Amino acid sequence: MKHLITILFVGLFSFAVNAQAKIEFKTETIDYGTIEKGADGVRVFEFTNTGNEPLVITKVSSSCGCTIPKKPKDPILPGKTGEIEVKYDTNRVNPIRKTITVQSNAETPTVALKIKGEVIDPSKASVLEKKDKSIVQQ
């Protein structure tokens, strides 16, 4: 009888260990490309729970205050998809290289997502573009 209880306990324990949420992103990097100052800075990371337990995103944070991520409020059921919305402040003219950290109850509890690109100000052309006459001609 003791052996039967031990076998049942080990079997249930091993089943519980295998039951886990898994997060799989369509892409872990979003490239904004070259965008103009003031353009729409919202992008979306899509993911799927490929595990067999509900996926709970507990925290989503950014490496900078210029990037605001938004996590899903509800658990993502197995086989279902979810989104993490990221809004970058495009009033900052500079290259974009930011990391968004996602924490969850998944098999891999922490995932680092990246955004990249460059924000330009079209009203400020480079010195080389503005200079169509030489100093002697001016």
GISUL-V505392 format. One record per helix or strand of 2 or more residues. SS is the DSSP state (@ for helix, = for strand). FROM is the first residue (numbers start at 1). TO is the last residue. If there is no record, write none. Layout:
SS:FROM:TO
SS:FROM:TO
//
This chain:
@:2:18
=:23:25
=:29:36
=:42:49
=:57:62
=:67:70
=:81:88
=:95:104
=:110:120
@:127:130
//
